[in-house]
């Protein structure tokens, strides 16, 4: 995943619609909820549009900037963006570390905007073909702390737009860390096979249990798409909700822990 094949031109602008974004959280005795999304520590409602401007591009990465209201952010997408998906698998642990001091105001701003705007159209196609195979994924996931009750994936790669859908329900248990949570993780995204530009992204997370002995519950949904594109519905809808998702992938534990620490540090 270190060599990509992006074919996007600097100066290109994409307009996104944030269709939905909200969450409810519980940590210990604290509870909170937020609608809309958090962008650079400012809350914006669902329905907000924003422009993404490509500032530079090569075969291995794409750099971009986004301005929403008075807030600005810039970043680079590369073949390592798959680590973002890995982090979501450990979301209760991330939240527990990121909110070690509960911040009600931050919770009420809604979940942070998930910045997946480009994916390597060649490397991702190969990877997602494998990840849509249930047997392959189950065979490569050997972490004894995870057990999964259901996994289903689909990768439709037959037209100019590729669409990946992943549903997983399972449980994470670590007696050493006094951590035990279970739930559903559902993700779907579509991307242009020529440019690698993401056309739509939707995720739903529903976890309940405890992290380090403290109650932790998370219910979150976020959905954005390029103006004029309609991302198809999830393959599987969790019972009692209109969306659902989860993921698993064999990445060395050290890499996962290191990336989680980096995200938490950046958040603070």
PyMOL commands that set and color helices and strands:
alter all, ss='L'
color gray80, all
select helices_A, chain A and resi 79-89+91-98+104-107+123-131+134-140+253-267
alter helices_A, ss='H'
color red, helices_A
select strands_A, chain A and resi 13-27+30-35+37-39+42-44+49-57+61-68+71-78+111-112+146-156+161-174+179-192+198-211+214-226
alter strands_A, ss='S'
color yellow, strands_A
deselect
rebuild
show_as cartoon
